Every structure is written in structure tokens, then in C-alpha cells.
Amino acid sequence: MSADAHACGPAPQNKGMTFKQAIAFFLFAATLPGLNAADGIELAQGLLSGEMTETSVILQARLTRGGRQDNGEIQGSLGVGRFELSADPDFGHIVDTGWLQAKPDYDFILKKKVEGLEPATVYHYRLRFGTDHENTRLSDSARFQTLGGASISRHVTFTATTCLNYEKFHFGDYNNRGELKQGPFTGPDKHLGFSSFAFIPFLQPEFVIYNGDIVYYDTASAGHAIASDIEGMRFRWHRQMSQPRLLNTLAQAGGYYLKDDHDFRYNDADLTGDRPPSVETGIRIFREQTPIVDPEAENAVTYRTRRVSRELQLWFMEGREYRSPNAMEDGPGKTLWGEQQIAWLKETLSASDARFKVLIVPSPMVGPDKATKTDNHTNLGGFRHEAGELFAWLKDSGFSTDELFIVTGDRHWQYHSIHPSGFQEFSSGSISYANAQRVIPPGDPKGTDPDALVRQPFASPQKNGGFLQIDVIPATIDRADEFKVRFFNVWGQLLHTFSSVD
């Protein structure tokens, strides 16, 4: 195996879209889901699909009114709606969910798990919505694809993102003294949102992984205090999920959503302390605002595994709901994932015959990371003992290092790192340069790997951001099954490629 870097020059820090990119974006924008109104009711936050399996999906929309206000808020609206699905882009044969009611106590969100779908099939969906059943209109359509499952061999492409800090992108990054450290994005296309989402749809991913920190409750900006109550937390979601580029991406592909500290409570939050928002509120609002669990399944857990194809299986880990206190002394008994989730992970990994097994983790297991933190599996004094036990179990259980890979969120720089055990981790980095941080390399005395035991074939060449594209390609007569990872920066430049067969 080898990793080949692709050199690129420094990315300009406030570059807007080129003319060609702008034309392409607006062609895509023509497919944005229904911002048309039915008696004043709108869909300013578009349509969302998530948690695709071979035969099911969760669909979501929020009825709104009055459009996006100057402060970014979008008011909800009473009304009704039903989702309509078809494998035919012209909706020749329709399956619908039945009527759903938008209510204030659920933030006017309509959400439904749809079952009985066909595997490996592109579905088109839309919302019929209005004030009542007799006064409705149709949204524009969006799309998602069901998974293939273990019996279908196929080429799969998906992308992974993290750290979607709206405040820093739009308003800049300030230190604790209120001094500006990093200016906001200033291109003429700023109102469209994160630059990375101008490029992701061009890659035609089957799905997008939003790997934690999708909103930041604890970043204050432009007259907005940190979000510590339900109203403030919902506002962060309304503002984030109405940006045109993100709306376009949501319309083109379904998503898998994971939470981390900033979209749970606040930086490095665990289950302790009285600082708001509470644990219960953090869990409730994330489940409300994303299509992650069936709203009718009260006790649904947020860790899960999905068999994407014969070659690929994914595990999505829950990193906040079961952890021991960060301040607890590291060692046996301290856990980030919880005993039940770890037992489930080992059981399902052992049962899988997928060629490639990928752990999707909201915080890193390999790093390196900052030595001052105690929040994740890499941190000295954090949860390092649990990570060490898992790596040892993987080796003892016979999992090979070209079989199991880790994709992490949380860290604000991109990297490809190799643990001393040989298992590899890929960090997508912040979605924008405004939220990027400097690399903590192996051997850094201020990092978690001062002895340089971790090997790092690639790390961000500068403070930037971006996303990952991952391809799983079935074997041919003269080539083995391939797991490929590409690192892109915020301008869509390819920085690094890893392939399991090179």
C-alpha cells in the first residue's frame, strides 16, 4: 500500500467562485427543493433525507413562513405535508407517507421513516404541503439512493465533512478578549455558504457524512449570544440549514449525521455539570433537527452499522451519550463509548464479511492531537486506555490493516495518520478555512505523540479546510478490491490520495 501526494499551490484565503463555477452552481441550484409557497407556507430549509438502508430512509422538512430574516432566523409555520417518492424522476408511480402535521413543539418539522424500498435504487422525493389537505402545492424534488447490502457488488462514492462553524465563516474568529484572529470569508459568493459545498455535488456522492459539529452552540458572533436554550439551539440549525450551497448538496444526496461536542452542548462537553444546555436538551434537539432516528422509535440508539455493498460496511459511533467524565483518571473503567456500545461494535465487526470495514468516529482515535485536551481517544489523560484496548483487540482478532479504516471528524486540520498498530485514520478537517487550525504533527512536544510513534503520510500544508471523498471499487480481473481516499481543500483542489492497492 502507498499514498501519493498531489502538490498544489497555496489556496487564496478569500477567493470567490470563478465564472465557470458560478454557472455550474446555478444550474445545480435550479434543482433546489421547493422554496415556492403554499398560502404563505415555504420550505426555506429545503428537504432532507437520511439514514438510508437497503429498504428504508428517513425524510424530513420544516414548514416555514416569511423567508430568511436579516439575522438568519426562519420562522416555522403550522400546516400539513406528505412526502411522495418514486424511482421515476417524473413521478410516474408514487408512494406517499400519508399526511403529517407540523407542530410548534417539534419545531414545525415533518419527519417520517419510509420502508419497503428497493436496494441500490435512486429515489426522487418531494413534499406536498399547505395549510390543510385541500390547499397544497408540490415542492421541487430531491433525491437519495438506498444501500445495496451484502449481496450487491458495486462502486460506491461518498464524502465526509465536519466542523461546519457558521459563525467563523460569516463573521470571523475572535479570541477570548474579543480580538479578531481570523477574518471571515469575504468573497462575493459568501451568501451562498461554505465553499466546499460548491464542489461536493460535482463528485456525485451517493451520500454525505456530516461527522459532528454540524452547528456550534457555543460560538458567539454578530450580536448573537451562545445558544443555551431550545430557542437558541434551534436558531443555529435554521440558519445553518438554509444556506444555498448546503441546500443544494442536501437535495442531491442523502446524509448520515453524527453529533459531537458543539452540536451537543459546548466544547468538550461530557455528561457532567449544570452549564446549559442540559444533556437531555442536547440529545433531544439533535434528534429533532436531523434525520438520524425514526421519530416514532422512542428508545432508538444513535450508534448503528450500515451495509453499503458487498465490499463495504460502515459503523457510526456515538461519542457523547455514554462517556465517563473527561476529568476522570484514564484507565480501566473509563469509557468514551460505553460498555454496551463497545460490546455491540465487537460483535458486529466480528460478524461482518465486508471486504472493507470503516469506523466513522466524531473524534479521533489516532491523531495526533493537542496535549492539553482530555476529550478524545488520543488525549493523554483522556480516553487513551480504551483506544489502546480496542486496537489490541482488533489485532488479536485478526483484523488486517488493509481491511479496517477510521474516518474522523472533530479535528480542524486534514491528515492521514497510521497508528503504531498499523490501522489508518483519515481526518476530513474543518469544512472551511475560517475554522481551520494548525497541524499537530507526530513528534510535536505540545501534542499527544511527542515520541513520533504515529506515522503521517499527509497533513494539511497550511491552515485550510476541506472534505474527504471515499471510493470503494470492486475487484476486476487484474485488480483487487480498492479502498481509495481523496483529500480536497475548500477550493476543490486535490491534495492527497491514498489507495489500498498502490
C-alpha positions as CSV (number, residue, x, y, z in Angstrom):
1,M,0.0,0.0,0.0
2,S,1.1,3.5,-0.6
3,A,-0.1,7.1,-0.5
4,D,0.6,9.6,-3.3
5,A,0.5,13.3,-2.5
6,H,-0.6,15.7,-5.2
7,A,1.1,19.1,-4.7
8,C,-0.9,22.2,-5.1
9,G,0.0,25.8,-4.5
10,P,-1.4,27.8,-1.6
11,A,-5.1,28.4,-1.8
12,P,-6.0,32.1,-1.7
13,Q,-7.8,33.0,1.5
14,N,-10.7,35.0,0.2
15,K,-11.3,33.6,-3.2
16,G,-14.8,33.7,-4.7
17,M,-16.3,31.4,-7.3
18,T,-14.9,31.6,-10.8
19,F,-17.3,32.4,-13.6
20,K,-17.4,28.7,-14.7
21,Q,-18.1,27.6,-11.2
22,A,-20.8,30.1,-10.7
23,I,-22.6,29.0,-13.9
24,A,-22.4,25.4,-12.8
25,F,-23.7,26.2,-9.4
26,F,-26.7,28.0,-10.6
27,L,-27.5,25.1,-13.0
28,F,-27.5,22.8,-9.9
29,A,-29.4,25.4,-7.9
30,A,-32.3,25.0,-10.3
31,T,-33.0,21.7,-8.6
32,L,-33.2,23.1,-5.1
33,P,-36.2,21.8,-3.3
34,G,-39.4,23.9,-3.2
35,L,-38.9,27.4,-2.0
36,N,-42.3,28.0,-3.5
37,A,-45.1,28.9,-1.2
38,A,-48.5,27.4,-0.5
39,D,-50.7,30.1,1.1
40,G,-47.6,31.7,2.5
41,I,-46.0,28.5,3.7
42,E,-42.5,27.9,2.4
43,L,-39.7,25.3,2.6
44,A,-36.8,27.7,3.3
45,Q,-34.7,24.8,4.7
46,G,-35.4,22.5,1.8
47,L,-35.7,18.7,2.0
48,L,-33.5,16.3,3.9
49,S,-33.1,12.5,3.6
50,G,-31.0,10.4,5.9
51,E,-30.2,7.0,7.4
52,M,-30.6,5.1,4.2
53,T,-30.6,1.3,4.5
54,E,-31.3,-1.2,1.7
55,T,-35.1,-0.8,2.2
56,S,-35.7,2.4,4.2
57,V,-35.0,6.1,4.5
58,I,-35.9,9.0,6.9
59,L,-37.4,12.0,5.2
60,Q,-37.6,15.5,6.8
61,A,-38.8,19.0,6.0
62,R,-39.6,22.1,8.1
63,L,-42.6,24.2,7.2
64,T,-41.6,27.9,7.3
65,R,-43.0,31.3,6.7
66,G,-41.6,34.7,5.8
67,G,-38.2,33.6,4.4
68,R,-34.9,34.1,5.9
69,Q,-34.8,37.2,8.2
70,D,-31.8,39.6,8.4
71,N,-30.5,37.8,11.5
72,G,-30.7,34.4,9.7
73,E,-33.8,33.2,11.6
74,I,-36.5,31.4,9.8
75,Q,-40.0,31.3,11.3
76,G,-41.9,28.0,11.4
77,S,-45.4,27.6,10.2
78,L,-48.4,25.5,11.1
79,G,-49.6,23.3,8.2
80,V,-49.6,19.8,6.8
81,G,-47.5,17.8,4.4
82,R,-46.9,14.4,2.9
83,F,-43.8,13.1,1.2
84,E,-44.1,11.5,-2.2
85,L,-41.5,9.1,-3.5
86,S,-40.8,7.5,-6.8
87,A,-38.0,5.6,-8.6
88,D,-39.2,7.5,-11.7
89,P,-37.8,11.1,-11.9
90,D,-41.2,12.1,-13.5
91,F,-43.0,10.5,-10.5
92,G,-44.9,8.1,-12.7
93,H,-45.5,5.7,-9.8
94,I,-45.8,7.3,-6.4
95,V,-45.7,6.1,-2.8
96,D,-46.6,8.6,-0.1
97,T,-46.2,8.7,3.6
98,G,-49.7,9.9,4.5
99,W,-50.4,13.3,5.9
100,L,-48.1,14.7,8.7
101,Q,-48.9,17.7,10.9
102,A,-46.3,20.5,11.6
103,K,-46.5,21.4,15.2
104,P,-44.7,24.0,17.3
105,D,-43.4,21.5,19.9
106,Y,-41.5,19.7,17.2
107,D,-40.3,23.0,15.6
108,F,-42.8,22.6,12.7
109,I,-40.7,19.7,11.4
110,L,-42.3,16.9,9.3
111,K,-40.4,13.6,9.6
112,K,-41.2,10.1,8.5
113,K,-39.3,6.8,8.2
114,V,-40.3,5.2,4.8
115,E,-39.9,1.4,4.5
116,G,-40.4,-1.2,1.8
117,L,-38.0,0.4,-0.7
118,E,-35.8,-1.5,-3.3
119,P,-32.0,-1.8,-2.7
120,A,-29.4,0.2,-4.6
121,T,-32.1,2.4,-6.2
122,V,-32.2,6.1,-6.7
123,Y,-35.4,7.6,-5.4
124,H,-36.8,11.0,-6.1
125,Y,-39.0,12.6,-3.5
126,R,-41.0,15.8,-2.9
127,L,-43.3,17.3,-0.4
128,R,-47.0,18.1,-0.9
129,F,-47.6,20.8,1.7
130,G,-50.1,23.5,2.6
131,T,-52.4,24.9,5.3
132,D,-54.7,21.9,5.1
133,H,-55.3,18.8,2.8
134,E,-57.3,20.8,0.3
135,N,-54.9,23.7,-0.1
136,T,-51.5,22.3,-1.1
137,R,-48.8,22.5,-3.6
138,L,-45.7,20.5,-4.5
139,S,-42.1,21.2,-3.7
140,D,-39.4,20.7,-6.2
141,S,-37.9,17.2,-6.0
142,A,-34.7,15.9,-4.3
143,R,-33.1,12.5,-4.4
144,F,-31.4,9.8,-2.3
145,Q,-30.1,6.3,-3.0
146,T,-30.8,3.2,-1.0
147,L,-27.9,1.0,0.0
148,G,-27.0,-2.2,-1.9
149,G,-26.5,-4.5,1.1
150,A,-24.2,-7.6,1.3
151,S,-25.5,-9.2,-1.9
152,I,-24.7,-6.4,-4.4
153,S,-21.2,-5.6,-5.6
154,R,-20.8,-2.1,-6.9
155,H,-18.6,1.1,-7.0
156,V,-19.6,3.3,-4.1
157,T,-18.6,7.0,-3.7
158,F,-19.3,9.1,-0.6
159,T,-17.9,12.3,1.0
160,A,-17.2,13.1,4.7
161,T,-17.3,16.6,6.4
162,T,-17.0,18.0,9.9
163,C,-16.8,21.3,11.8
164,L,-19.4,23.4,10.0
165,N,-18.8,26.6,12.0
166,Y,-21.3,29.2,10.5
167,E,-20.1,32.0,12.9
168,K,-16.5,31.9,11.9
169,F,-17.2,31.6,8.2
170,H,-19.6,34.5,8.1
171,F,-18.3,36.7,11.0
172,G,-14.7,35.7,11.7
173,D,-12.8,34.1,14.6
174,Y,-12.3,36.0,17.8
175,N,-10.2,35.2,20.9
176,N,-11.4,35.4,24.5
177,R,-10.5,39.2,24.6
178,G,-12.8,39.9,21.6
179,E,-9.9,40.4,19.2
180,L,-10.2,39.2,15.6
181,K,-7.8,36.3,15.0
182,Q,-9.0,35.2,11.5
183,G,-11.3,37.2,9.2
184,P,-14.5,35.8,7.7
185,F,-14.9,34.7,4.2
186,T,-15.2,37.8,2.0
187,G,-15.8,36.5,-1.5
188,P,-18.8,37.9,-3.5
189,D,-20.5,34.5,-3.1
190,K,-20.3,34.5,0.7
191,H,-24.1,34.5,0.9
192,L,-24.2,31.0,-0.7
193,G,-22.3,29.5,2.3
194,F,-19.3,27.2,2.6
195,S,-17.2,26.9,-0.5
196,S,-16.7,23.1,0.0
197,F,-20.4,22.6,-0.8
198,A,-19.9,24.2,-4.2
199,F,-17.7,21.2,-5.2
200,I,-19.2,18.2,-3.3
201,P,-22.2,17.8,-5.7
202,F,-19.8,17.6,-8.7
203,L,-18.3,14.4,-7.2
204,Q,-21.8,12.9,-7.3
205,P,-21.5,11.2,-3.9
206,E,-24.1,8.5,-3.1
207,F,-24.3,10.0,0.4
208,V,-22.6,12.6,2.6
209,I,-21.5,12.0,6.2
210,Y,-21.9,15.0,8.5
211,N,-19.4,13.8,11.1
212,G,-20.2,16.0,14.1
213,D,-20.1,19.7,14.9
214,I,-22.7,20.5,12.3
215,V,-23.6,23.6,14.3
216,Y,-21.8,25.4,17.1
217,Y,-24.0,26.3,20.0
218,D,-21.1,27.8,21.9
219,T,-19.7,30.3,19.4
220,A,-21.0,33.8,19.8
221,S,-21.0,36.3,16.9
222,A,-22.6,39.3,15.4
223,G,-24.8,40.1,18.3
224,H,-25.8,36.5,18.9
225,A,-25.0,35.1,22.3
226,I,-24.1,31.4,22.7
227,A,-27.1,29.0,22.4
228,S,-28.0,27.6,25.7
229,D,-31.8,27.1,25.5
230,I,-34.1,25.3,23.0
231,E,-34.9,28.5,21.1
232,G,-31.3,29.5,20.6
233,M,-30.3,26.0,19.6
234,R,-33.0,25.7,17.0
235,F,-32.0,29.0,15.6
236,R,-28.5,27.7,14.9
237,W,-30.0,24.9,12.9
238,H,-32.4,27.1,11.0
239,R,-29.6,29.5,9.9
240,Q,-27.2,26.7,9.0
241,M,-29.6,24.5,7.0
242,S,-30.9,27.3,4.8
243,Q,-27.6,28.2,3.1
244,P,-28.0,27.7,-0.7
245,R,-24.9,25.6,-1.3
246,L,-25.7,23.3,1.6
247,L,-29.3,23.1,0.4
248,N,-28.1,22.0,-3.0
249,T,-26.0,19.3,-1.5
250,L,-28.9,18.1,0.7
251,A,-31.1,17.9,-2.4
252,Q,-28.6,15.8,-4.4
253,A,-27.7,13.1,-1.8
254,G,-28.9,11.6,1.5
255,G,-26.9,12.0,4.6
256,Y,-25.7,10.3,7.8
257,Y,-25.5,12.6,10.8
258,L,-23.3,12.3,13.9
259,K,-23.1,14.7,16.9
260,D,-20.0,15.8,18.7
261,D,-19.5,18.4,21.5
262,H,-20.5,21.7,19.8
263,D,-23.8,20.3,18.4
264,F,-24.5,18.5,21.7
265,R,-23.8,21.1,24.4
266,Y,-20.5,23.0,24.2
267,N,-16.7,22.5,23.7
268,D,-15.5,19.1,25.1
269,A,-18.9,18.6,26.8
270,D,-19.5,15.3,28.7
271,L,-22.5,14.3,30.8
272,T,-21.5,16.3,33.9
273,G,-22.1,19.9,35.0
274,D,-25.1,22.2,35.2
275,R,-24.0,24.6,32.4
276,P,-26.8,24.8,29.9
277,P,-27.8,23.3,27.6
278,S,-28.5,20.2,29.6
279,V,-27.6,16.7,28.4
280,E,-31.3,15.9,27.8
281,T,-31.8,19.0,25.7
282,G,-28.7,18.4,23.7
283,I,-29.8,14.9,22.8
284,R,-33.4,16.0,22.1
285,I,-32.5,18.8,19.7
286,F,-30.0,16.9,17.7
287,R,-32.6,14.1,17.1
288,E,-35.2,16.6,16.3
289,Q,-33.2,18.6,13.8
290,T,-31.6,15.8,11.8
291,P,-32.9,12.6,10.1
292,I,-31.0,10.3,12.4
293,V,-33.6,8.2,14.2
294,D,-37.2,7.2,13.5
295,P,-39.3,9.8,15.4
296,E,-41.7,7.0,16.3
297,A,-39.0,4.9,17.9
298,E,-38.6,6.5,21.4
299,N,-35.7,4.4,22.5
300,A,-33.7,4.3,19.3
301,V,-29.9,4.4,19.8
302,T,-27.7,6.6,17.6
303,Y,-24.8,4.1,17.1
304,R,-25.5,1.9,14.1
305,T,-23.9,0.0,11.3
306,R,-24.9,0.1,7.6
307,R,-24.0,-2.5,4.9
308,V,-23.5,-0.3,1.9
309,S,-22.4,-3.0,-0.6
310,R,-20.8,-6.5,-0.7
311,E,-17.4,-4.8,-0.3
312,L,-18.3,-2.0,2.3
313,Q,-19.8,-1.8,5.7
314,L,-19.8,1.4,7.9
315,W,-20.1,1.8,11.7
316,F,-21.3,5.2,13.0
317,M,-20.2,5.7,16.6
318,E,-21.9,7.7,19.3
319,G,-19.3,9.7,21.2
320,R,-21.2,11.8,23.7
321,E,-24.2,10.0,25.2
322,Y,-22.3,7.2,27.1
323,R,-19.0,8.7,28.1
324,S,-17.3,8.9,31.5
325,P,-16.4,12.3,32.8
326,N,-13.5,13.8,30.9
327,A,-11.8,14.6,34.2
328,M,-11.8,11.0,35.4
329,E,-8.4,9.4,35.6
330,D,-7.7,7.4,32.5
331,G,-7.5,3.6,32.8
332,P,-9.8,0.6,33.0
333,G,-13.4,1.6,33.6
334,K,-13.1,5.0,31.9
335,T,-15.0,4.9,28.6
336,L,-15.9,7.2,25.8
337,W,-18.3,4.8,24.1
338,G,-19.8,2.9,27.0
339,E,-19.8,-0.8,27.7
340,Q,-22.9,-1.6,25.7
341,Q,-21.7,0.2,22.5
342,I,-18.3,-1.4,22.7
343,A,-19.8,-4.9,23.0
344,W,-22.1,-4.1,20.0
345,L,-19.1,-2.9,18.0
346,K,-17.0,-6.0,18.6
347,E,-20.0,-8.3,17.9
348,T,-20.9,-6.6,14.6
349,L,-17.4,-6.3,13.4
350,S,-16.7,-10.0,14.1
351,A,-19.9,-10.9,12.2
352,S,-19.1,-8.8,9.1
353,D,-17.8,-10.4,5.9
354,A,-17.4,-7.0,4.2
355,R,-14.0,-6.6,2.5
356,F,-13.7,-3.1,3.9
357,K,-14.9,-2.0,7.4
358,V,-14.9,1.7,8.2
359,L,-15.4,3.2,11.6
360,I,-16.9,6.7,11.4
361,V,-16.0,8.4,14.6
362,P,-16.8,12.0,15.6
363,S,-13.5,12.4,17.4
364,P,-10.0,11.0,16.6
365,M,-8.5,7.7,17.7
366,V,-5.0,8.1,16.2
367,G,-4.4,11.8,15.8
368,P,-2.0,13.3,17.0
369,D,-4.0,15.9,18.8
370,K,-3.3,18.7,21.3
371,A,-1.7,17.6,24.6
372,T,-3.9,20.0,26.6
373,K,-7.1,18.2,25.9
374,T,-8.8,15.3,27.8
375,D,-11.7,14.9,25.4
376,N,-11.0,12.1,23.0
377,H,-9.3,8.7,22.4
378,T,-5.9,10.2,21.6
379,N,-5.6,12.6,24.5
380,L,-3.1,12.0,27.3
381,G,-5.4,11.7,30.4
382,G,-8.4,11.4,28.1
383,F,-9.7,8.1,26.9
384,R,-6.4,6.7,25.6
385,H,-6.6,3.4,27.5
386,E,-9.9,2.5,25.8
387,A,-8.5,3.2,22.4
388,G,-5.4,1.1,23.2
389,E,-7.6,-1.8,24.3
390,L,-9.6,-1.6,21.0
391,F,-6.5,-1.6,18.8
392,A,-5.2,-4.6,20.7
393,W,-8.5,-6.4,20.3
394,L,-8.5,-5.7,16.6
395,K,-5.0,-7.2,16.1
396,D,-5.7,-10.2,18.4
397,S,-9.0,-10.8,16.5
398,G,-7.2,-11.0,13.2
399,F,-8.5,-7.7,11.6
400,S,-5.9,-6.6,9.0
401,T,-4.7,-3.0,8.5
402,D,-5.9,-3.1,4.8
403,E,-9.4,-4.2,5.9
404,L,-10.4,-1.7,8.6
405,F,-10.0,2.1,8.4
406,I,-11.1,5.0,10.5
407,V,-12.7,8.3,9.3
408,T,-12.7,11.0,11.9
409,G,-14.3,14.4,12.4
410,D,-13.6,17.0,15.2
411,R,-10.1,17.9,14.2
412,H,-9.7,21.2,12.4
413,W,-6.9,20.1,10.1
414,Q,-6.7,17.3,7.5
415,Y,-4.4,14.4,8.0
416,H,-3.7,10.8,7.1
417,S,-2.2,9.0,10.1
418,I,-1.1,5.5,10.8
419,H,-1.3,4.2,14.4
420,P,1.7,2.1,15.7
421,S,-0.6,-0.9,15.3
422,G,-0.9,-0.2,11.6
423,F,-4.5,1.0,11.5
424,Q,-5.1,4.1,9.5
425,E,-7.1,7.2,10.2
426,F,-8.3,9.9,7.8
427,S,-9.4,13.4,9.1
428,S,-11.6,15.5,6.8
429,G,-10.7,18.7,8.5
430,S,-12.9,21.8,9.0
431,I,-15.3,22.5,6.2
432,S,-13.9,26.0,5.9
433,Y,-10.5,27.7,6.4
434,A,-12.1,30.2,8.8
435,N,-12.4,27.4,11.3
436,A,-9.1,25.6,10.5
437,Q,-6.2,25.2,12.9
438,R,-2.5,24.4,12.5
439,V,-1.4,20.8,12.3
440,I,-0.2,18.9,15.4
441,P,2.4,16.6,13.8
442,P,4.0,13.5,15.2
443,G,6.9,14.5,17.4
444,D,5.4,17.8,18.5
445,P,6.1,18.2,22.2
446,K,2.8,20.0,22.6
447,G,0.9,17.1,21.0
448,T,-0.2,13.6,22.0
449,D,2.6,11.9,20.2
450,P,5.8,13.5,21.4
451,D,7.8,10.4,20.6
452,A,6.6,10.3,16.9
453,L,5.2,6.8,17.1
454,V,2.4,7.8,14.7
455,R,3.3,7.9,11.0
456,Q,1.7,10.6,9.0
457,P,1.9,10.4,5.2
458,F,-0.1,13.6,4.8
459,A,-1.2,16.6,6.8
460,S,-2.7,20.0,5.7
461,P,0.1,22.1,4.1
462,Q,-1.5,25.2,5.6
463,K,-4.4,26.3,7.7
464,N,-7.2,25.5,5.4
465,G,-10.1,23.1,5.4
466,G,-12.0,20.8,3.1
467,F,-13.5,17.4,2.9
468,L,-12.9,13.7,2.0
469,Q,-14.1,11.7,-1.0
470,I,-14.0,7.9,-0.4
471,D,-14.4,5.4,-3.2
472,V,-14.8,1.6,-2.8
473,I,-14.2,-0.1,-6.1
474,P,-14.9,-3.8,-6.7
475,A,-12.2,-6.0,-8.0
476,T,-11.6,-6.7,-11.7
477,I,-9.7,-9.5,-13.4
478,D,-6.4,-7.7,-12.9
479,R,-7.0,-5.5,-9.8
480,A,-8.1,-6.2,-6.2
481,D,-10.9,-4.5,-4.4
482,E,-9.8,-0.9,-3.7
483,F,-10.4,1.5,-0.9
484,K,-9.5,5.0,-2.0
485,V,-9.4,8.3,-0.1
486,R,-9.0,11.7,-1.7
487,F,-8.4,14.9,0.3
488,F,-9.8,18.1,-1.2
489,N,-9.4,21.6,0.2
490,V,-12.1,24.2,0.3
491,W,-11.4,25.2,-3.3
492,G,-11.9,21.7,-4.7
493,Q,-8.2,21.2,-5.1
494,L,-7.0,17.6,-4.7
495,L,-4.2,17.5,-2.1
496,H,-3.6,13.8,-1.3
497,T,-4.7,10.4,-2.4
498,F,-4.5,7.1,-0.6
499,S,-5.2,3.7,-2.3
500,S,-5.2,0.3,-0.7
501,V,-3.9,-1.3,-3.9
502,D,-1.0,1.0,-4.7
